[in-house]
Amino acid sequence: MGLVTQEELEPMLGLHERFLKGLNNSHRLDLTMANARNLDFSKRLLSEADFVGSIMDGSCFAESIVQRANFFGANLNRCDFQKADLIQADLRGAHMRAADFTGALLTEANFGEGSLLQRGGDGDIAPVHDQGSQKSRMKDTVFRHASAERARFSSAVALSTDLSFANFRGAKLSGVNFAGSNLRGVSFSQADLTNCDFSGTNMNSVILSGAILKGATFEKADLTASVIDRGDYTQVSVMTDKLPRNLEHLDIEIQEILASHHLWISSIGRQGAQADLSGVNLAAAVLNGVQLQAANLKNALLRNASFNSGTFSMADLSGCNAAGATFLKADCRGINFCEAALEEIDMREADCSPMSIMTGFSGSRPVSWPANFSQCSLRYSKLNDANLSFGNFEGALLTHADLRDANLEEANLVDADLTGADLRGTNLNKADTRGAIGL
């Protein structure tokens, strides 16, 4: 098949949708070996379509349903697959440099090796499309917020790109080179990471529980706030010193730290010391009612911990992993949760409104300091009845969050993803929703 224009494509898409519904006068979409550059396939039903060997550089599949489609050996460079459903799609051997899979469903998709060959006039066998090294076929491909459970990836690829908060649970990633990638908040639970290279990666808040790590390299990787099975700590600690700090390795006991911090607060800094729990492992700790206002918990591992009715006003929890933690009725005014992993966190009835701060200048008015949730993951979080007014949620992932009766008045929701969120009774008065999706 030769060049396909958008005008020619439209009736083909209509016939394919009829095919999927089992209707007469239908035809499965077959663009095998077609030149289909820069076409719009967005928000269409494309399951089981055939794109083998097609040249589709720059085409848009955003929000389309492309389950079990065949992209074997296709050119997908710079294609837009944002929030597309590619469950069980065949992407073996496809070149997808700079393609964008942000928020895409890639469950059981196959990104394995493959090469489409042809016999030339001289009888020699050669690739149909000479795109260079297989190793670079996924260069700069973005998988941010993508769900790729049990997906298969070729050991011959390098993924030096943004994969933040992606889900690779149970995926086959043996031998993949992740060196230099942004893997913040990624779940590799139960994944096969044999011989993977994680050198120099940002792995803050990554979940590695149950993963196969044999032969994996973590040189200079940042694993602060990450979850690793106890048996794997010895192996990883040889490769990097950026791991969560266990309580037994602190210079003083946690209760002494909290007491000194309380004195520091009550004396307005004249006595005691600010609590520095940055990078500390407090997973599953029960510290209900704790007083940690203005404390430093940056990159701390707080997974499944309990801080009900605690005070965290103006505390720095940026980059922390508080997935599954409970902050029920906590005072979180002015808190900083920037780039934190907060999946399934319970913040019901928490006060995350702005903190009023005196600047110290004579005659000056108090400054209002809002809570910061920018670029964090709040998937499946419980935020009902929480006061989130004026909060900064720019670029935050709020998919399937429970926001019933929450107060988001004048909140910054620019580019936030609220797909599947429960917004019954939510106050969005004067909220900035530019670029937000799911509303």
C-alpha positions as CSV (number, residue, x, y, z in Angstrom):
1,M,0.0,0.0,0.0
2,G,1.3,3.5,-0.8
3,L,0.6,6.9,0.6
4,V,-2.6,7.2,2.7
5,T,-4.1,10.7,3.3
6,Q,-6.5,11.7,6.1
7,E,-9.3,12.0,3.6
8,E,-8.7,8.4,2.5
9,L,-8.3,7.2,6.1
10,E,-11.7,8.3,7.4
11,P,-13.9,5.8,5.5
12,M,-11.4,3.1,6.4
13,L,-11.8,3.9,10.1
14,G,-15.6,3.8,9.7
15,L,-15.5,0.4,8.1
16,H,-13.2,-0.9,10.8
17,E,-15.5,0.2,13.6
18,R,-18.3,-1.7,11.8
19,F,-16.0,-4.7,11.6
20,L,-15.5,-4.6,15.4
21,K,-19.3,-4.5,15.9
22,G,-19.7,-7.5,13.6
23,L,-21.8,-5.6,11.1
24,N,-22.2,-6.2,7.4
25,N,-20.3,-4.0,4.8
26,S,-17.3,-3.8,7.1
27,H,-13.6,-4.3,6.7
28,R,-10.7,-4.7,9.2
29,L,-8.3,-1.8,9.0
30,D,-5.1,-3.0,7.2
31,L,-2.4,-0.5,6.7
32,T,0.4,-3.0,6.1
33,M,3.5,-1.3,4.6
34,A,1.5,1.9,4.1
35,N,2.9,5.4,4.2
36,A,0.7,6.9,6.9
37,R,2.7,9.8,8.3
38,N,1.1,12.5,10.5
39,L,-2.4,11.1,10.4
40,D,-5.0,11.5,13.1
41,F,-6.2,8.3,14.7
42,S,-7.1,9.9,18.0
43,K,-10.2,8.7,20.0
44,R,-11.0,6.0,17.5
45,L,-11.7,2.3,17.9
46,L,-8.7,0.5,16.4
47,S,-8.5,-2.8,18.1
48,E,-7.1,-5.7,16.0
49,A,-6.0,-3.3,13.3
50,D,-3.0,-4.2,11.2
51,F,-0.1,-1.7,10.9
52,V,2.7,-4.1,10.1
53,G,5.7,-2.3,8.6
54,S,3.8,0.9,8.1
55,I,5.5,4.3,8.3
56,M,3.5,6.3,10.8
57,D,5.9,8.9,12.0
58,G,4.2,11.8,13.8
59,S,0.7,10.2,13.8
60,C,-1.7,10.7,16.7
61,F,-3.3,7.8,18.6
62,A,-4.2,9.8,21.7
63,E,-7.1,8.3,23.7
64,S,-7.7,5.7,21.0
65,I,-8.5,2.0,21.8
66,V,-5.9,-0.1,20.0
67,Q,-6.1,-3.4,21.8
68,R,-4.3,-6.4,20.2
69,A,-3.3,-4.2,17.2
70,N,-0.3,-5.3,15.2
71,F,2.5,-2.7,14.9
72,F,5.3,-5.3,14.1
73,G,8.3,-3.5,12.5
74,A,6.4,-0.3,12.1
75,N,7.9,3.2,12.2
76,L,6.2,5.1,15.1
77,N,8.8,7.8,15.7
78,R,7.2,10.9,17.4
79,C,3.8,9.3,17.5
80,D,1.4,10.4,20.2
81,F,-0.1,7.5,22.2
82,Q,-1.1,9.6,25.3
83,K,-3.8,7.8,27.3
84,A,-4.3,5.2,24.5
85,D,-5.4,1.7,25.3
86,L,-2.8,-0.7,23.8
87,I,-3.5,-3.8,25.9
88,Q,-1.9,-6.8,24.3
89,A,-0.7,-4.8,21.3
90,D,2.2,-6.3,19.3
91,L,5.0,-3.6,19.1
92,R,7.9,-6.0,18.4
93,G,10.7,-4.4,16.4
94,A,8.8,-1.1,16.1
95,H,10.9,2.0,16.1
96,M,9.3,4.6,18.4
97,R,11.9,7.3,19.0
98,A,10.4,10.2,21.0
99,A,7.0,8.6,21.0
100,D,4.8,9.6,23.9
101,F,3.0,6.9,25.9
102,T,2.1,9.1,28.8
103,G,-0.8,7.6,30.7
104,A,-1.2,4.8,28.2
105,L,-2.5,1.3,29.1
106,L,0.1,-1.2,27.9
107,T,-0.8,-4.3,29.9
108,E,0.7,-7.4,28.3
109,A,1.9,-5.4,25.3
110,N,5.0,-6.8,23.5
111,F,7.9,-4.5,22.9
112,G,10.3,-7.3,22.2
113,E,12.8,-7.8,19.4
114,G,11.7,-8.3,15.8
115,S,12.8,-7.3,12.3
116,L,10.8,-7.0,9.1
117,L,13.0,-8.4,6.3
118,Q,12.9,-8.4,2.5
119,R,15.0,-9.8,-0.3
120,G,16.7,-7.2,-2.5
121,G,17.3,-7.3,-6.2
122,D,20.7,-8.9,-5.5
123,G,19.2,-11.6,-3.5
124,D,20.5,-10.3,-0.2
125,I,18.2,-10.2,2.9
126,A,17.9,-6.7,4.5
127,P,15.5,-4.8,6.8
128,V,12.5,-3.3,5.1
129,H,13.1,0.0,7.0
130,D,16.7,0.7,7.9
131,Q,16.3,2.7,11.1
132,G,19.8,2.0,12.6
133,S,20.5,0.2,15.8
134,Q,17.7,-1.8,17.5
135,K,19.2,-0.5,20.8
136,S,18.2,3.1,20.1
137,R,14.7,2.3,18.7
138,M,13.1,3.5,21.9
139,K,15.4,6.5,22.5
140,D,13.6,9.4,24.2
141,T,10.3,7.4,24.3
142,V,8.2,8.7,27.2
143,F,6.3,6.3,29.5
144,R,5.3,8.8,32.2
145,H,2.3,7.5,34.2
146,A,1.9,4.6,31.8
147,S,0.6,1.2,33.1
148,A,2.6,-1.6,31.5
149,E,1.8,-4.6,33.8
150,R,3.3,-7.9,32.5
151,A,4.5,-6.1,29.3
152,R,7.6,-7.5,27.6
153,F,10.6,-5.4,26.6
154,S,13.6,-6.4,24.5
155,S,16.9,-6.7,26.3
156,A,18.5,-4.9,23.4
157,V,16.9,-1.5,24.1
158,A,17.9,1.5,26.1
159,L,15.2,3.5,27.9
160,S,17.0,6.7,28.9
161,T,13.9,8.8,29.3
162,D,11.0,9.8,31.6
163,L,9.2,6.8,33.1
164,S,8.1,8.6,36.3
165,F,5.2,7.0,38.2
166,A,4.8,4.3,35.5
167,N,3.6,0.8,36.5
168,F,5.8,-2.1,35.4
169,R,4.4,-4.7,37.8
170,G,5.3,-8.2,36.6
171,A,6.9,-6.9,33.4
172,K,9.7,-8.7,31.6
173,L,12.5,-6.2,31.4
174,S,15.6,-8.4,31.6
175,G,18.7,-6.6,30.2
176,V,17.1,-3.2,29.6
177,N,19.4,-0.3,30.0
178,F,17.7,2.4,32.1
179,A,20.9,4.4,32.7
180,G,20.2,8.1,33.3
181,S,16.4,7.7,33.2
182,N,13.8,9.4,35.5
183,L,12.2,6.4,37.3
184,R,10.7,8.4,40.2
185,G,7.8,6.5,41.8
186,V,7.9,3.6,39.3
187,S,6.5,0.2,40.4
188,F,8.7,-2.7,39.5
189,S,7.0,-5.1,41.8
190,Q,7.4,-8.7,40.7
191,A,9.2,-7.6,37.6
192,D,12.1,-9.4,36.0
193,L,15.0,-6.9,36.2
194,T,17.8,-9.4,35.6
195,N,21.0,-7.7,34.3
196,C,19.2,-4.3,34.0
197,D,21.4,-1.2,34.2
198,F,20.1,1.5,36.5
199,S,23.3,3.5,36.7
200,G,22.8,7.2,37.5
201,T,19.0,6.9,37.6
202,N,16.5,8.8,39.7
203,M,14.8,5.9,41.5
204,N,13.3,7.9,44.4
205,S,10.1,6.1,45.7
206,V,10.5,3.2,43.4
207,I,8.9,-0.1,44.4
208,L,11.2,-3.2,43.9
209,S,9.4,-5.6,46.2
210,G,9.4,-9.1,44.7
211,A,11.5,-8.0,41.7
212,I,14.3,-10.2,40.3
213,L,17.5,-8.2,40.7
214,K,20.1,-10.7,39.8
215,G,23.0,-9.0,37.9
216,A,21.3,-5.6,38.0
217,T,23.5,-2.5,38.3
218,F,22.6,0.4,40.5
219,E,25.8,2.4,40.5
220,K,25.1,6.0,41.6
221,A,21.4,5.4,41.5
222,D,19.2,7.4,43.9
223,L,17.1,4.8,45.8
224,T,16.0,7.1,48.6
225,A,12.4,6.4,49.8
226,S,12.3,3.2,47.7
227,V,10.9,-0.1,48.8
228,I,13.2,-3.1,48.4
229,D,12.8,-6.5,49.9
230,R,14.9,-6.9,53.0
231,G,17.0,-9.7,51.4
232,D,18.0,-7.4,48.6
233,Y,19.4,-4.6,50.7
234,T,22.9,-6.2,51.1
235,Q,23.2,-6.6,47.3
236,V,22.1,-3.0,46.6
237,S,24.0,-1.2,49.4
238,V,27.3,-2.2,47.8
239,M,26.3,-0.3,44.7
240,T,24.9,2.9,46.1
241,D,24.7,4.7,49.4
242,K,21.5,6.5,48.5
243,L,19.1,4.2,50.3
244,P,16.5,4.9,53.0
245,R,18.1,5.5,56.5
246,N,16.9,2.9,59.0
247,L,16.0,4.1,62.5
248,E,18.8,2.0,64.1
249,H,21.4,3.9,62.0
250,L,20.3,7.3,63.3
251,D,22.6,9.1,65.7
252,I,19.9,9.5,68.3
253,E,16.6,7.7,69.0
254,I,13.5,8.8,67.2
255,Q,11.7,9.9,70.4
256,E,14.7,12.1,71.2
257,I,14.5,13.7,67.8
258,L,10.8,14.4,68.3
259,A,11.3,15.8,71.8
260,S,14.1,18.1,70.6
261,H,12.0,19.2,67.7
262,H,9.1,20.0,70.0
263,L,11.4,22.2,72.1
264,W,12.7,23.9,69.0
265,I,9.1,24.8,68.0
266,S,8.0,25.9,71.4
267,S,11.1,28.1,71.9
268,I,10.9,29.5,68.4
269,G,14.2,28.0,67.5
270,R,16.2,29.2,70.6
271,Q,16.5,25.6,72.0
272,G,16.4,22.1,70.7
273,A,16.8,21.3,67.0
274,Q,14.7,21.0,63.9
275,A,13.8,17.4,63.2
276,D,15.8,16.1,60.2
277,L,14.2,12.9,59.1
278,S,15.2,13.3,55.4
279,G,15.6,9.9,53.7
280,V,14.7,8.0,56.9
281,N,12.7,4.8,56.8
282,L,9.6,5.2,58.8
283,A,7.5,2.7,56.9
284,A,4.6,1.3,58.9
285,A,5.5,3.5,61.9
286,V,2.6,4.5,64.2
287,L,3.1,8.2,65.1
288,N,-0.5,9.4,65.6
289,G,-0.6,12.9,67.0
290,V,3.1,13.6,66.2
291,Q,4.2,17.2,66.2
292,L,6.4,17.7,63.1
293,Q,5.6,21.2,61.9
294,A,8.4,22.7,59.8
295,A,10.3,19.4,60.0
296,N,12.4,18.0,57.2
297,L,11.1,14.7,55.9
298,K,12.3,15.1,52.3
299,N,12.7,11.8,50.5
300,A,11.5,9.9,53.6
301,L,10.0,6.4,53.3
302,L,6.6,6.7,55.0
303,R,4.8,3.9,53.3
304,N,1.8,2.5,55.3
305,A,2.7,4.7,58.3
306,S,0.1,6.3,60.5
307,F,0.1,10.0,61.3
308,N,-3.5,10.6,62.2
309,S,-4.2,14.0,63.8
310,G,-0.5,14.8,63.5
311,T,0.8,18.3,62.8
312,F,2.9,18.8,59.6
313,S,2.3,22.5,58.9
314,M,5.1,23.9,56.7
315,A,6.9,20.6,56.8
316,D,9.0,19.5,53.8
317,L,7.9,16.0,52.6
318,S,8.9,16.6,49.0
319,G,9.9,13.4,47.2
320,C,8.7,11.2,50.0
321,N,7.1,7.8,49.5
322,A,3.9,8.0,51.7
323,A,1.9,5.5,49.6
324,G,-0.8,3.9,51.8
325,A,0.0,6.2,54.7
326,T,-2.8,7.8,56.8
327,F,-2.9,11.5,57.7
328,L,-6.5,11.4,58.9
329,K,-7.5,14.8,60.3
330,A,-3.8,15.9,60.2
331,D,-2.8,19.6,60.2
332,C,-1.0,19.9,56.8
333,R,-1.3,23.6,56.3
334,G,1.4,24.8,53.9
335,I,2.9,21.3,53.6
336,N,5.3,20.5,50.7
337,F,4.5,17.2,49.0
338,C,6.1,18.2,45.6
339,E,7.0,15.1,43.5
340,A,5.9,12.7,46.3
341,A,4.5,9.2,45.8
342,L,1.1,9.4,47.6
343,E,-0.8,6.5,46.0
344,E,-3.7,5.3,48.2
345,I,-2.8,7.8,50.9
346,D,-5.7,8.6,53.4
347,M,-6.0,12.3,54.0
348,R,-9.7,12.5,54.9
349,E,-10.6,15.7,56.7
350,A,-7.0,16.8,56.6
351,D,-6.4,20.6,56.7
352,C,-4.1,21.4,53.7
353,S,-5.2,25.0,53.4
354,P,-2.6,27.9,53.2
355,M,-0.4,28.7,56.3
356,S,-0.3,32.3,57.4
357,I,3.3,33.4,57.9
358,M,4.6,36.6,59.4
359,T,7.5,38.0,57.4
360,G,9.2,39.8,60.3
361,F,9.1,43.2,58.6
362,S,7.5,45.9,60.7
363,G,4.0,46.7,59.5
364,S,4.0,43.9,56.9
365,R,1.0,41.7,56.4
366,P,1.1,37.9,56.9
367,V,2.0,35.9,53.8
368,S,-0.3,33.0,52.8
369,W,1.7,29.9,52.0
370,P,-0.3,27.2,50.1
371,A,0.2,23.5,50.3
372,N,2.3,22.1,47.4
373,F,1.2,18.8,45.7
374,S,2.7,19.6,42.3
375,Q,3.9,16.7,40.1
376,C,3.0,14.2,42.8
377,S,1.0,10.9,42.4
378,L,-2.2,10.7,44.3
379,R,-3.8,7.8,42.5
380,Y,-6.6,6.1,44.4
381,S,-6.0,8.5,47.3
382,K,-8.7,9.3,49.9
383,L,-9.1,13.1,50.1
384,N,-12.8,13.4,50.9
385,D,-13.7,16.3,53.2
386,A,-10.1,17.5,53.1
387,N,-9.5,21.3,52.9
388,L,-7.3,21.7,49.8
389,S,-8.1,25.3,49.1
390,F,-5.4,27.3,47.2
391,G,-3.3,24.1,47.0
392,N,-0.9,23.7,44.1
393,F,-1.7,20.5,42.2
394,E,0.0,21.4,38.9
395,G,0.8,18.3,36.9
396,A,-0.4,16.0,39.7
397,L,-1.8,12.6,39.1
398,L,-5.2,12.4,40.8
399,T,-6.7,9.4,38.8
400,H,-9.4,7.6,40.7
401,A,-8.9,9.8,43.8
402,D,-11.8,10.2,46.2
403,L,-12.5,14.0,46.4
404,R,-16.0,13.9,47.6
405,D,-16.9,17.1,49.5
406,A,-13.3,18.2,49.3
407,N,-12.5,21.9,49.2
408,L,-10.4,22.8,46.1
409,E,-11.5,26.4,46.0
410,E,-8.9,28.5,44.0
411,A,-6.6,25.5,43.8
412,N,-4.1,25.2,40.9
413,L,-5.1,22.2,38.9
414,V,-3.1,23.1,35.7
415,D,-2.3,20.0,33.7
416,A,-3.5,17.7,36.5
417,D,-5.0,14.3,35.6
418,L,-8.3,13.7,37.4
419,T,-9.5,10.8,35.2
420,G,-11.9,8.6,37.2
421,A,-11.8,10.8,40.3
422,D,-14.9,11.1,42.4
423,L,-15.8,14.8,42.4
424,R,-19.3,14.6,44.0
425,G,-19.7,17.6,46.2
426,T,-16.2,18.9,45.4
427,N,-15.8,22.7,45.7
428,L,-13.9,23.8,42.5
429,N,-14.9,27.5,42.8
430,K,-12.3,29.6,41.0
431,A,-9.9,26.7,40.6
432,D,-7.5,26.9,37.7
433,T,-8.2,23.9,35.5
434,R,-6.3,24.9,32.4
435,G,-5.0,21.7,30.7
436,A,-6.6,19.5,33.4
437,I,-8.2,16.3,32.2
438,G,-10.9,14.1,33.7
439,L,-13.1,17.0,34.8
